[in-house]
Amino acid sequence: MPANKSGPVPRKKKGRRGRLVAITVVLLLVAGIGFGAFWGVSTVRASFPQTTGSLKLPGLADPVDVVRDANGIPQIYADTDEDLFRAQGYVQAQDRFWEMDVRRHMTAGRLSEMFGKSQVKTDEFLRTLGWHRVAQQEYDTKLSPSTKKYLQAYSAGVNAYLKDHEGSALSLEYAALDFENDYKPEKWTPADSVAWLKAMAWDLRGNMQEEIDRSLMTSRFGQQQINELYPAYPYKRNKPIVDGGAVDPATKKFTPKGSANATPAGGAVTGLRSQLSSLSKTVNEVPALLGPNGNGIGSNSWVVSGAHTTTGKPLLANDPHLAPQMPSLWYQMGLHCRNTGPKCGYDVSGFTFSGMPGVVIGHNQDISWGMTNLGADVTDLYLEKVNADGYLYDNRQRPFRTRKETIKVAGGESHQITVRATNNGPIVSDRDDELGNVGKEAPVGNAAPDRGDGYAVSLRWTALDPGRSMDAVFELNRAHDWTGFRKAAAHFEVPSQNLVYADTKGNIGYQAPGRIPVRGKGDGHFDGTYPAPGWDPRYQWKSYIPQAALPYEYNPERGYIVTANQAVTDEKYPYLITKDWGYGSRSQRINDLIESKIKDGGKVSTDDMQAFQKDNSSEIARLLTPYLTKIDIKDKYVRDAQQLLEGWDFTQEPDSAAAAYFNAVWRNTLKLAFGNKMPKELRPEGQCLTVRPADETGPADENDTYVRECGERAGDTAQPDGGDRWYEVVRTILDDPGNAWWKTEDRPGRPGDKNRDQLLAHAMKDARYELTSKLGKNIDNWTWGRLHQMFLKNQTLGTDGPGMLQGLFNRGPWNLGGGEAAVDATGWNAAGGYKVTWVPSMRMVVNLADLDKSRWINLTGASGHAYEAHYYDQTDKWAKGELLPWAYSEDAVKKAGKDTLTLSP
C-alpha cells in the first residue's frame, strides 16, 4: 500500500526543547487569537501521566507494577483481584479521565452540568430513558458479590487519582472548560462503570432506526414499495453464521445441525404507520459513542481451527466497526495476577473501555474471544392513547408511572421534568414539543381508540430492565474452557453480541447470547418492523428466547466460523431474532477468502488473517460495473471517466481513481433512483429539492404545484445510506430495465429518466461533474483517498468548541481505502457524502499456539492527552493495515517494557 500522504506526517525526532518550543508557539497563537490568556507548556504537560518511579495508591494490599511498552500500553501486575482492579482504575484515570468523565455525564443525562444549556434537550431524553438509574439497580440487586467488590476497587482507584489531581492536571480539556464555568469532577461510583454498558447497548440496539424509517416512508411510498426497499435476507447466496441446527420443541434446546422441524415467526403488522419525524430527530441528537446506528455499522470476527492454520492451533481475528474519534473508544491493557489462585484469578489482556473494569475483547492464558453486533431486535415503539391522568390498556384507563428529574445547568438555572411511563416503558415523545402530535395522522388497521390529539410513543427496550452483563465481563475474563465461556455468555444479556471463541487446546466455537424478546402475534404477525398499538395486550412481549435455545456452534466440520452481522441462522429457526439483519456482504467475502485459502489443503497464516482484515473489494462494484461499462456515452468528458472502470479489479485502494469514480456513480445512482424520492425526514440536511406534494400523481404538467423541501436527517444517518441492504435492492431490479425505481420525475421542459440505462448514464454524468468540483478536471489526479477521508475529533471540545480550540484536540485527515460493506469497512453514507463515518476501531489477531505472537492495534493511542506522545501514535500504522506485536507472557512484557511504575500501599 502506498504511503499515506495526506494524513499527519510522522516528524523526525527532535530534542525535548524543540518540541516544547513548537507547543508554546501553538498555544501563544491560541491565547492571542481566541482566549485572551496564555496556556503555557506547563498547562499542556500538567496532565501527562507519571509512568516511572513509584506512587502511593491507598487501599492496596501489596505493591502493584505497571509496565508500559514503547506505545504506552500498560500491563498491570498484582497479587490480589482487588489490587488489580484498583490499579486499573488509577491507570485508566491517568490516561483517559476526561473521556471517562464526559461518558458518565452522558449516561446519567447530566451533560448540562458540564456544557450548559445546549445539552438540556439531550439530558431530558437520557433522563427519560434512565440508563444510570437502571445501572444503579443492577448494582444494587443483580450483580454478584465479587463483581461488586471489583467495581468498588476500580472506583477507589479512580478516586485516588482524582484526590491528587484537578483542573489542568486532569486533562487539557479542564483548562479549556475553566473559561466557561467552575466545574469540578465528583467521585467515581460503581454505577458510573455499569452505565457504560447502557450506552453501548443504545448504539447497538438493533432495528429501532429502521422501524422509524419505515414509518416515515409511508408519507411517500406504498407498502409494496417499502417492502422492496427492505428485501429479504439472501440466504442462498450469503451464509448465516450457524450452518443448520434446530430447536427441540419439547426441551426448547438448540442443537447444531439438528433436524427438528419448526415454523419461523414473523410477519408484518399491516396498516400501522406513523409520522415519527420529531422522534427521529430526538433520537439522532443523543450522542452516539459507538457510531451511527443502522444497518451499516457492525464488526468482523472470525476464527479458523488448527486443522486449517500454519500454526496447528486456532487463529482468531476481530475488528469492531465504530465511529472514528479522538481518543479511540478502546484502551489496550493487560491485567495479570503474579500468581493465579483463589486470591487472584486473572491473567488477561486485550481491549478495555475506559471507565469500566476488566477486558471486553481479548484473551487469557486459555481462551480468546471476539465480538460483533448480533443485531437482535430488542426495541419496540408503541403508540399510546394517553390523557392527563394515564393511558389506555386492555380497555381500561391505567395511571402513569411517574418520577421527577432535576437537571442542573452550568451557568443557568436548574429545571425539573416529569418522566411518564406506561407498562411498555417510558414515553419518549414527551421530550420534544413537536412530539405531542406523533401518531396524529397514523392510520391504524386494527381496532383503535379515538386518537384525540394523537398518540404518544413509548419505548420497550431490554436494556431498561436490570441485568447481569457486568458479571459476564469478569466471567469471560477468567473462563478456562468452552463450558466456562458459555456460562459467561448466558449472563451477557445486553447488548446482544455474537461471541466467537477459541482455546489453546484447539477448539473453536460460537455463541449467540442476549435477552431477546418473544412477541405476541397481535392481529396477525407482530415482528417489530413497525410501531405497535400499546393499548392492545396481543402486542405485548410474552417472554424471552430461552438461553438453551439460542444458536451456537462448537468445532463445526467446516473448520471455521465467520460473524460479520449477517443472519445468525437459516429460516427454519423457530424464534424471531430480527427482520433486519445485515445482508451478509462482508461475511460472505470473509467466507470466500478463507475457502480460497484452505481449498486443496492450504493453510491460513497469521499474515493471511491480517491481510483479510484489509481486503477492500467492493461487491456492488463487481455487480454494477459491467452494466456501467456497456452504456454508450457520447460525451467525451464523461466517457473519459467511464474508461476508468474498464479493467478495474473492484478494489478500493486509497490511490485508486477508478474507486473514486465508481463510488461517486454509486452515490448518484442511489440519489436519482431512491434518494430524491424519499420524504424530507430521511434526506440529508442541506439537500433541498423542488418536488410535487405527495398527494399529486400522474404525469407532470404546467398546472402542477411544486414545493421546496429540504432534508432533515444528519448526513451520517440519512437514506439511502449505500450499505449492503441497498446492494440487495439494486440487485433485484438490475435485470428489469423498465422497473419504476429507474424512472425519475418529468418536469415541464425537462423529461425524466425512463429506464435503467438512462438513469445510469445520468448518474455517470453527475458523478463526473461532482468529482470535477471536488478533485479537479484531470482524472489522472483523482484518488479515492482524497475523497474518502477520516478525521479524528475530540467528542466534546473537538466538535462543538471554538474553532481554534478544536485544532488543539483534533487530528487528521487521513486518506483511506476500503469502503462501505467491504471487509476493510471504512464506512461512508452515500446520501450524506464520502467522509468516513465508521472504521475498524481496532484490529487483533490472536495466535492460540503462541499468545506472544498475537498482534493488535488501536485506532489512536493509549493516551487521551493532546500532545502526549501516545495521543495518536498508532494511527498511521492502523491506516496502513499494520499490527503491533502483542506481548502477553511476563517475559515478553518485560522485554517489550520501556517504563515501569510501582504503585505502593
KOLLORO-766999 format. One record per residue (C-alpha): residue in three letters; x, y, z. Coordinates in steps of 0.02 Angstrom, whole numbers, plus 32768, in hexadecimal, padded with zeros to 4 digits. Example, Ala and Ser with C-alpha at 12.3 -4.5 7.8 and 13.67 -1.06 7.14 Angstrom:
! KOLLORO-766999
ALA82677F1F8186/SER82AC7FCB8165/
//
This chain:
! KOLLORO-766999
MET800080008000/PRO804A80AA7FD3/ALA80768121805C/ASN7FEB818D809E/LYS8018823B8064/SER7F8782A080A5/GLY7F7F826D815B/PRO7FF182AD81E3/VAL80A3828B81AE/PRO8112823E8234/ARG819282C18263/LYS8249829D8279/LYS827A828E832E/LYS82AA83348379/GLY82EF835E8421/ARG827C837F84B1/ARG82A0843984A5/GLY8269843E83EF/ARG81C483E98414/LEU819E845E84A3/VAL81C484F78439/ALA814B84B983B4/ILE80C2849D8434/THR80E085478481/VAL80CD859E83D8/VAL8027854583BA/LEU7FE585738465/LEU801E86278455/LEU7FBE863483B2/VAL7F2485EA8403/ALA7F34865F8498/GLY7F4986F9842C/ILE7EC086D383AF/GLY7E39867E8414/PHE7E40868284CE/GLY7EA087158512/ALA7F0886A68583/PHE7FA88645856E/TRP7FAB85898583/GLY8060856585A6/VAL80BF84C58589/SER80A1849A863F/THR7FE5849B8620/VAL7FF68425858D/ARG806883AE85E8/ALA801483B78692/SER7FA28322866F/PHE802482B08620/PRO802A82108687/GLN80BD81DD86F4/THR80F8813786AD/THR819A8117870D/GLY81D0811687C3/SER814F80F9884A/LEU80AB81428888/LYS803C8124891E/LEU7F9380D488FB/PRO7F3380C789A0/GLY7ED3802789BC/LEU7F4A7FB08965/ALA7F777F1289C2/ASP801E7F008969/PRO80877F5F88EA/VAL804A7F5E8835/ASP80B97F72879D/VAL80807FCB86FF/VAL80F07FA2866A/ARG80D8800A85CD/ASP81207FE18523/ALA815F8059849C/ASN80AA8083846F/GLY807B80AC8523/ILE800D80118532/PRO80067FDC85E9/GLN80127F2D8631/ILE7FE47F2486EA/TYR802A7EA38764/ALA7FD97E88880D/ASP7FC27E068897/THR7F067E1688B6/ASP7E6E7E33884A/GLU7E417ED288A7/ASP7EF07F188891/LEU7EEA7EF087D8/PHE7E487F4E87B8/ARG7E757FDD882E/ALA7F137FF687C8/GLN7EAF7FE98725/GLY7E408078875F/TYR7ED680E2878D/VAL7F3480C386EA/GLN7E9D80E0867A/ALA7E7B818386D6/GLN7F3081B586B6/ASP7F1881A385FB/ARG7E6081BD85D9/PHE7E0282168666/TRP7DB5829E85F8/GLU7D6B82188589/MET7D2C81BA8622/ASP7CE082558670/VAL7C83828B85D4/ARG7C4481DA85B7/ARG7BFC81C98666/HIS7BA582718657/MET7B5A823A85B3/THR7B1C819385F6/ALA7AD181ED868D/GLY7A7E82778626/ARG7AEA82FC8678/LEU7B48834985E6/SER7AFB83F3860F/GLU7B6083F686B0/MET7BFE83FC8647/PHE7BCB845485A7/GLY7B3584C085D2/LYS7A8A84D98586/SER7AB7849584DA/GLN7AAD83E58522/VAL7A0783F5857E/LYS799F83A184F6/THR7A17830F84EF/ASP7A1782FF85AC/GLU795982FF85B0/PHE7952826D8537/LEU79DB820C8592/ARG79878228863A/THR78E781E685EE/LEU7940814785BB/GLY7991813E8667/TRP7A3280E1863E/HIS7A8A811086DF/ARG79F280E28748/VAL79EF803486FB/ALA7AAB80238712/GLN7A97804C87CB/GLN7A0B7FCB87D8/GLU7A7C7F498787/TYR7B057F6F8804/ASP7A8D7F6A8897/THR7A287ED0886B/LYS7A757E6687DF/LEU7B327E6087E2/SER7B977DDE883F/PRO7BF77E0B88DE/SER7C9E7DF58884/THR7C6A7E6987F6/LYS7C377EEC8875/LYS7CE07EDE88CB/TYR7D3A7EF68826/LEU7CCF7F8D87F9/GLN7CF07FD888A5/ALA7DAB7FBC8893/TYR7DAC800987E6/SER7D4C80A18825/ALA7DC580B488B5/GLY7E5680B6883B/VAL7E05813E87D1/ASN7DDD81A5886C/ALA7E8E819588AE/TYR7EC981E6880D/LEU7E45826E8819/LYS7E78829788CB/ASP7F2482D08891/HIS7EF5831D87E9/GLU7E8183A887B4/GLY7E6C84258727/SER7EF5841F86A5/ALA7F4B83958707/LEU7EBA832386D6/SER7EB68352861E/LEU7ECE83E685AA/GLU7E1283E6858C/TYR7DF5841B8640/ALA7E6684B18625/ALA7DF784DF8590/LEU7D5984BF85F3/ASP7D92853A8678/PHE7D7385C585F9/GLU7CBA859B8602/ASN7C92856486B5/ASP7CDB85268758/TYR7CAE8470873C/LYS7D0983F187AC/PRO7CFD83338795/GLU7CA882CF881D/LYS7CD98224885F/TRP7CC9818C87F0/THR7C46810A881E/PRO7C2A805387EB/ALA7B8980858792/ASP7BF080FC8724/SER7C4B806386E2/VAL7BB17FF686CD/ALA7B5480818671/TRP7BD3807885E3/LEU7B837FD385B0/LYS7ADF80328596/ALA7B3380AC851F/MET7B7F801984C3/ALA7AD47FC684BB/TRP7A8280658479/ASP7AF9807383E7/LEU7AE47FB983C2/ARG7A297FB283E3/GLY79F77F5E8340/ASN79707F9A82CA/MET7920802F8324/GLN795E80A5829C/GLU791A80348214/GLU7873802E8270/ILE786C80EC826F/ASP78A780F981BB/ARG7826807F8178/SER779F80E281D0/LEU77DE81878188/MET77E1813B80DA/THR7725812380DD/SER770F81DB80B1/ARG775C81BC8005/PHE775881017FE3/GLY76D880757FE6/GLN76F17FD58049/GLN77307F757FB2/GLN77B27FFA7F8B/ILE77EE7FFA8040/ASN77FC7F3D8039/GLU78677F4F7F9D/LEU78DD7FC27FFD/TYR78EF7F408087/PRO79077E9E8026/ALA79137DF38077/TYR79BC7DB280B0/PRO7A147D558021/TYR7A2E7CAE807A/LYS7A5D7C507FDC/ARG7AEB7CC77FB4/ASN7B2B7D04805E/LYS7B417C7E80E2/PRO7AFB7C9A8191/ILE7B727C858223/VAL7B307BDC825E/ASP7B287B5481DA/GLY7A857AF981FE/GLY7A477AC782AA/ALA799C7AC782FA/VAL793F7AE3839D/ASP78EA7A4C83EA/PRO78327A7E8402/ALA78277A1E84A5/THR78C97A4F84FD/LYS78DF7AFA84A9/LYS79957ACD8493/PHE79FA7AFB83F8/THR7A637A7283A9/PRO7ADF7A9A831D/LYS7AB37A40827A/GLY7A1279FE82C7/SER797E79C48261/ALA78E679FC82C6/ASN78647A54825E/ALA782E7B018297/THR77C27B8C8255/PRO78177C358247/ALA77C97CC782A2/GLY77AC7D708252/GLY773C7DD081DD/ALA77127E8881D6/VAL768B7EE48234/THR76277F2B81A6/GLY75E87FDB81A3/LEU7646801B823C/ARG76AB80B38206/SER76D481598257/GLN772A81FC8237/LEU77C381EF82A8/SER782A827F8267/SER783F82D6830E/LEU786C82358369/SER78EC820F82E3/LYS793E82B982FE/THR794182A283BA/VAL798C81F483AE/ASN7A1382318336/GLU7A4582BD83AD/VAL7A7782408433/PRO7B358232842D/ALA7B64819383D1/LEU7C02815C8429/LEU7C1880C383BD/GLY7BE081058313/PRO7B49812682A4/ASN7AC480A682CE/GLY7A7D8045823E/ASN7A9B7FB981C3/GLY7B497FEF8191/ILE7BA07FF08238/GLY7BDF7F498275/SER7C7E7EE6828C/ASN7CE27E558249/SER7D1D7DBE82AA/TRP7D4F7D128272/VAL7DAD7C7D82B5/VAL7E077BF38255/SER7E2D7B4B82A6/GLY7EDC7B0382B0/ALA7EB37A858229/HIS7EBA7B1581AD/THR7F447B8481F6/THR80007B8481E4/THR80127B8482A3/GLY7FAB7AE882C1/LYS7F3F7B46833D/PRO7EB07BC28324/LEU7EC57C7482E7/LEU7E407CF3831A/ALA7E267DA082CD/ASN7DB57E2F8300/ASP7D9C7EE482C9/PRO7D037F40830D/HIS7CC17FCD829F/LEU7CA2806A8303/ALA7CA5812682EC/PRO7D53817182D2/GLN7D7681E28365/MET7E02822983CF/PRO7E3381CA8436/SER7DFB812083F9/LEU7D7380CF8460/TRP7DE9803F8483/TYR7E75803A8502/GLN7EF57FAD84F4/MET7F287F5E8597/GLY7F637EC285F0/LEU7F267E8B869C/HIS7F997E0986E8/CYS7F9B7DB0878F/ARG804F7D8887BC/ASN80117CE087FB/THR7F647CAA87C6/GLY7EFE7C58884E/PRO7E707C7888C8/LYS7EB07D2788F7/CYS7ED27D5D8845/GLY7E817D0887B2/TYR7EA67D718719/ASP7F2A7D698691/VAL7ED47DC38602/SER7F057E3E857B/GLY7EA47E9C84F7/PHE7E367F3184D4/THR7DDC7F898562/PHE7D66801D8571/SER7DA780AE85D8/GLY7D3680BB866E/MET7D0D80028679/PRO7D767F7B86CE/GLY7DA87EDA8679/VAL7DCE7EB185C2/VAL7D427EB78542/ILE7D977E5E84AF/GLY7E3A7DFE84B6/HIS7E837D5F8500/ASN7EC07D1185A1/GLN7F397C8185B6/ASP7EBB7C008575/ILE7E387C4F8505/SER7E1B7CE1848F/TRP7D797D33845C/GLY7D3A7DB783E3/MET7C977E1583CD/THR7C2A7E588342/ASN7B7D7EA5834C/LEU7AF97E1E8341/GLY7A777E9F830E/ALA79E97E518372/ASP79487EB58372/VAL793D7EE3842A/THR78D97F85841A/ASP78267FA883EB/LEU77CC804E83DB/TYR7719804D8419/LEU769080C983EE/GLU763580FB848E/LYS758A814984A6/VAL75A781C28536/ASN7554824E8595/ALA758982B88628/ASP756A822C86A5/GLY75A881908650/TYR75A4811C85BA/LEU752F809C856F/TYR755A7FE4857C/ASP74E77F4F8564/ASN744D7FC18560/ARG7477800D8608/GLN74C580B38639/ARG756880968698/PRO75CD811486FD/PHE767B814686C0/ARG771581168720/THR776881BE873D/ARG780682068788/LYS785282B38795/GLU78FE82D9874F/THR796183788775/ILE79DC83B086F0/LYS7A678423872A/VAL7AAA849B86A8/ALA7B5684EA86AA/GLY7B4285A786A5/GLY7A84859B86B1/GLU79F2856A871E/SER79C584B58742/HIS791F84778704/GLN78B383E08725/ILE7860836686AF/THR77DE82DF86CE/VAL78018236867F/ARG776581D38656/ALA7763811A862F/THR76E2809985FB/ASN76EC7FDD8610/ASN77537FDD8570/GLY77D7805885AA/PRO77FE811385B1/ILE779B818A8542/VAL782781CB84D4/SER77B382408475/ASP77A782AF850F/ARG785682EE84F1/ASP783383638460/ASP77AA83E5844A/GLU778583A4839C/LEU777282F283DA/GLY76C783178422/ASN768582F98373/VAL76E482588350/GLY766781DA830F/LYS75E4825F82EA/GLU75D682288235/ALA75FD81708250/PRO7580810081F8/VAL756280678265/GLY75217FC88215/ASN74E67F7082B2/ALA74697FA88335/ALA74AA804B837D/PRO746B80CA83FB/ASP743E817B83CC/ARG74E681CE83B5/GLY74AF827883F6/ASP754782E783E1/GLY75B0825583A5/TYR760F81C283EB/ALA76A581D0845D/VAL773A815D843E/SER778A80ED84C2/LEU7826808284B7/ARG78377FCE84ED/TRP78F07F9E84F6/THR79497F0E854B/ALA79D27F7F858E/LEU79547FDA85FC/ASP79417F3E8667/PRO79CF7F1786E2/GLY7A427E8986AB/ARG7AEA7E3586C8/SER7B567E688635/MET7BDC7EAE86A9/ASP7BEA7E0386FB/ALA7C047DBA864D/VAL7C9C7E29862B/PHE7CFA7DE386C1/GLU7CBF7D31869F/LEU7D027D3C85ED/ASN7DA87D7E862E/ARG7DC37CE7869F/ALA7D707C5E8635/HIS7DE47BCC860F/ASP7D7F7B638594/TRP7CE47B598527/THR7C737B3385BC/GLY7CAF7BCC861D/PHE7CA17C378581/ARG7BEB7C058563/LYS7BC07C228619/ALA7C057CD3860B/ALA7BA97CEE8566/ALA7B037CC285B9/HIS7B187D5C8628/PHE7B477DD08598/GLU7A937E068586/VAL7AA37EB78541/PRO7ADF7EE384BF/SER7AC87E43845A/GLN7B707E19840C/ASN7BAF7D8C839F/LEU7C397D3A8405/VAL7CC17CD583AC/TYR7D347C63840E/ALA7DDA7C078401/ASP7E477BB08481/THR7EF97B748491/LYS7EBE7ABF8489/GLY7E867ADB83D6/ASN7DCA7AF383E8/ILE7D647B7B8391/GLY7CB17BB083AF/TYR7C277C3083A0/GLN7B9B7C658416/ALA7B0A7CDD83FA/PRO7AE17D2684A5/GLY7A677DAC84DB/ARG79BB7DD08521/ILE79537DCB8482/PRO78967DE2848E/VAL780F7D6A8455/ARG77817DD78417/GLY76C87DBA8414/LYS76837DA78365/GLY76057E35836F/ASP757F7E2B82EA/GLY75EF7DC78277/HIS76AC7DC48289/PHE77007E4882F5/ASP77B57E4C82BC/GLY77F77EF282FF/THR78087F468256/TYR77857FCD8279/PRO774480238316/ALA76C17FBB8370/PRO761D7FE883C9/GLY764A7FF88480/TRP75957FE884B9/ASP75837F388472/PRO75C27EA984E3/ARG75DC7E3B844B/TYR76757EA3841C/GLN76CE7E9184C3/TRP77737E3784DB/LYS77497D8B851C/SER77F37D4B8555/TYR78A87D3E851A/ILE78FD7CBE84AC/PRO79397C358523/GLN79F67C36853C/ALA79FE7B7F850B/ALA79A87BA78466/LEU7A247C2D8430/PRO7A8F7BF4839C/TYR7B417BB883B2/GLU7BC77B51835B/TYR7C5A7AEE83A0/ASN7CE47AAB8330/PRO7C7A7AAD8291/GLU7CAF7A368208/ARG7CDF7AC18190/GLY7D677AF8820A/TYR7D437BB28217/ILE7CBD7C2B8252/VAL7C997CD9820C/THR7C2E7D5F825E/ALA7C187E078209/ASN7B667E3C8235/GLN7B167DC381BA/ALA7A827D5481E5/VAL7AA97CE08277/THR7A3E7C4D823E/ASP79DB7C1481A9/GLU79207C308191/LYS78F17B9481F3/TYR79237BDC829C/PRO787F7BE482FE/TYR789D7C898359/LEU78A17D388311/ILE794C7D888333/THR79357E1782B7/LYS78F07E40820C/ASP797E7EBB81EE/TRP7A1F7E5881DF/GLY7AB87E9E818B/TYR7AB07E5580DC/GLY7B4F7DEF80E2/SER7BC17E478065/ARG7C567E4F80DC/SER7C377DA5812A/GLN7C2C7D4B8083/ARG7CCA7DA08046/ILE7D267D6180E2/ASN7CDE7CB380C6/ASP7D1C7CB78012/LEU7DC97CF48045/ILE7DDC7C6780C3/GLU7D987BE5804B/SER7E0E7C1D7FC1/LYS7EA17C098039/ILE7E777B5E8081/LYS7E3B7B087FE3/ASP7EAB7A7A7FAB/GLY7EF87A718059/GLY7F397B238065/LYS7F5C7B73810D/VAL7F317C1D8156/SER7FBE7C7E81A8/THR7FBE7D118220/ASP7FF37D7D818D/ASP7F5C7D3F812B/MET7EE67D6D81B9/GLN7F317E1B81BB/ALA7F237E2A80FE/PHE7E6D7DF48102/GLN7E487E858179/LYS7E867F0080F5/ASP7E267EB38063/ASN7DCE7F45800F/SER7D757EF17F7D/SER7CCC7F3E7F53/GLU7C3C7EC67F36/ILE7BCA7F4B7EED/ALA7C547F7F7E74/ARG7C667ECB7E3A/LEU7BAA7EC57E1F/LEU7B897F6F7DD0/THR7C277F977D6C/PRO7C007F207CDA/TYR7B5E7F817CBE/LEU7BB880297CC8/THR7C3F7FFD7C4B/LYS7BC07FC57BC8/ILE7B6380697BC2/ASP7B8780D07B27/ILE7BC581777B68/LYS7BD281FC7ADF/ASP7C1982897B49/LYS7CD782767B45/TYR7CE882D07BEB/VAL7C7E82497C3F/ARG7CC581BE7BD0/ASP7D7481E27C12/ALA7D3681BD7CC2/GLN7CD581237C8A/GLN7D7680DA7C45/LEU7DBE80D57CF6/LEU7D4880447D19/GLU7D857FD97C87/GLY7DF97F557CC9/TRP7DE77F8F7D7E/ASP7DF77F017DFD/PHE7D757F4B7E74/THR7DF27F6C7F00/GLN7DE880117F5D/GLU7E9B80467F7C/PRO7EB380F87FBA/ASP7F1081277F19/SER7E8D80DD7EA4/ALA7E3881547E29/ALA7DC180CA7DF2/ALA7D8580B07EA5/ALA7D67816A7EB7/TYR7D0081727E18/PHE7C9E80D37E37/ASN7C6C81077EE7/ALA7C3581B07EA3/VAL7BCC81577E1F/TRP7B8380E67EA5/ARG7B57817C7F12/ASN7B0281D67E81/THR7AA781397E48/LEU7A5B81267EF4/LYS7A3081DE7EFC/LEU79D481DC7E55/ALA797D81357E69/PHE794E81417F20/GLY799281D67F80/ASN793782607F27/LYS789581FF7F3F/MET78AA81F07FFB/PRO7846825A8076/LYS78A582F080B7/GLU78B8829F8162/LEU7930821E8117/ARG7991828D809F/PRO7A3282E280DC/GLU7A3083908126/GLY7A57841580A4/GLN7A1583AF8011/CYS798284157FD1/LEU791483DC7F43/THR787F84247EE8/VAL77FF83997EED/ARG7748837C7ECE/PRO76E2835F7F6C/ALA76CE82A87F99/ASP761582A77F6A/GLU763482E17EB7/THR764A82517E3D/GLY764E82367D82/PRO76B882887CFA/ALA76FF83347D20/ASP76B083CA7CC8/GLU76AD84867CD2/ASN761E84837D51/ASP768184257DD5/THR76AA847D7E76/TYR775984637EB7/VAL779C847C7F66/ARG784E84947FA5/GLU787E840A801F/CYS792383FF807B/GLY7969836280CB/GLU796483528188/ARG79D282BC81B0/ALA7A8882C581E6/GLY7AFB82948157/ASP7B3F81F881AA/THR7A9181AE81C9/ALA7A3481E8812C/GLN79EE817280A9/PRO7A1A81208036/ASP7ABA80FE8098/GLY7B05808C8014/GLY7B217FF58085/ASP7B087F428051/ARG7A4B7F4F8066/TRP7A527FC37FD0/TYR7ABE7F447F76/GLU7A2C7ECC7F84/VAL79AD7F517F50/VAL7A0E7F787EB1/ARG7A367EC17E8F/THR797C7E987E87/ILE79597F1A7E00/LEU79FA7F187D99/ASP79B57E9E7D19/ASP790F7EFD7D11/PRO79417F997CAE/GLY788E7FDB7CAD/ASN78747FCD7D68/ALA781E80657DB3/TRP78B180897E27/TRP791C80B17D8E/LYS78A381397D59/THR78B781ED7D92/GLU783582747D94/ASP780882D67CF8/ARG781183927D07/PRO77C8840F7C8C/GLY784C841F7C04/ARG78BC839E7C57/PRO788B82E77C42/GLY78C5826D7CC5/ASP792281C87CB0/LYS78B6813F7C67/ASN791D80A37C88/ARG79B780597CD9/ASP7A37808B7C57/GLN79FA813E7C4E/LEU7A06814E7D0B/LEU7AB380FE7D12/ALA7AF081727C87/HIS7AA882037CE9/ALA7B0381C77D86/MET7BA881B77D29/LYS7B9782687CE8/ASP7B6C82AE7D94/ALA7BFD824E7DE1/ARG7C7782937D61/TYR7C4483477D89/GLU7C3E83277E44/LEU7CF082E47E47/THR7D2A83717DD6/SER7CEF83EB7E5A/LYS7D3D83887EE8/LEU7DDD83417E9B/GLY7DFC83A77DFD/LYS7DE283907D42/ASN7E77831E7D26/ILE7E40826D7D4E/ASP7EF782397D5C/ASN7EF982997E01/TRP7E5F82447E48/THR7E7681CE7EDA/TRP7DF881787F4B/GLY7E5B81AB7FE5/ARG7E4D82657FC0/LEU7D9282507FBA/HIS7D8481D38048/GLN7DD8822380DE/MET7DD981FE8197/PHE7DDF8287821A/LEU7DFB825F82D1/LYS7D9982D7833E/ASN7D9282EF83F9/GLN7CDB82C6841A/THR7CB883638480/LEU7D2B83FA846B/GLY7D6683B583C4/THR7CB983B98378/ASP7C5B844983CA/GLY7CE784B48412/PRO7D30855283C2/GLY7D8E85328321/MET7E3B85538366/LEU7E1584E583FC/GLN7DE18457838A/GLY7E8B84628337/LEU7EDF843783DC/PHE7E83839383F1/ASN7E5983548342/ARG7ECA82FB82C6/GLY7EC082D1820E/PRO7E9582BA8185/TRP7ECF820E814F/ASN7EAC81D3809D/LEU7E63812580AB/GLY7E3C8093803B/GLY7DB48015805F/GLY7CFF8044805E/GLU7C4B8021808A/ALA7C267F6780A8/ALA7CD97F36807A/VAL7D3A7ECB80F5/ASP7DA87F648110/ALA7D0C7FBF8145/THR7D358076813D/GLY7C7E80A38135/TRP7C33813A80E0/ASN7B7F816F80C4/ALA7B53817E800C/ALA7AC881FB802F/GLY7B378269809B/GLY7BDE82668041/TYR7C84820B803D/LYS7CCF823180E6/VAL7CF8819C8154/THR7C6F818281D5/TRP7CA980DF8224/VAL7D4680778220/PRO7D967FD88261/SER7DB08029830C/MET7E367FAA8338/ARG7E7A7F0C82EA/MET7EBC7E6F833C/VAL7EF87DC48307/VAL7F0E7D478396/ASN7F857CB5837E/LEU7F4C7C2983F2/ALA7FEC7BC583CF/ASP805A7C508416/LEU7FFE7CE18467/ASP809A7D4D8460/LYS80907D4583A2/SER7FE47D9483A2/ARG7FCF7E418357/TRP7F657EDA837B/ILE7F4E7F928354/ASN7EE28021838F/LEU7E9A80AD8325/THR7EF281378386/GLY7F608116841E/ALA7F6280F284D7/SER7F5981A8850C/GLY7EC78220850D/HIS7F3982B6852A/ALA7F5683288494/TYR800F83378469/GLU804182A284D5/ALA80AF82298473/HIS802A81A0846D/TYR7F96820D843D/TYR7F8C81C4838D/ASP802F81678375/GLN7FD880CA8331/THR7F6C812282AE/ASP7FE68126821C/LYS800B806C8233/TRP7F5080498243/ALA7F2D80A6819F/LYS7FAE80398145/GLY7F667F98818B/GLU7FFA7F7681FC/LEU7FEB7F1D82A4/LEU805A7F2C833D/PRO80A77E99839A/TRP803B7E6A842F/ALA80A67E3484C2/TYR80497DC98541/SER80BB7D5985A7/GLU811C7DAC8634/ASP81C17D9085DA/ALA817E7DDE8539/VAL81347E718597/LYS81D77E9285F0/LYS82377E8A854D/ALA81C07F0584FA/GLY81B37F758593/LYS81F78027858D/ASP81B18073862E/THR8183802586D5/LEU811D807B875B/THR8106802D8807/LEU806680538865/SER8080803A8920/PRO8003802B89B0/
//
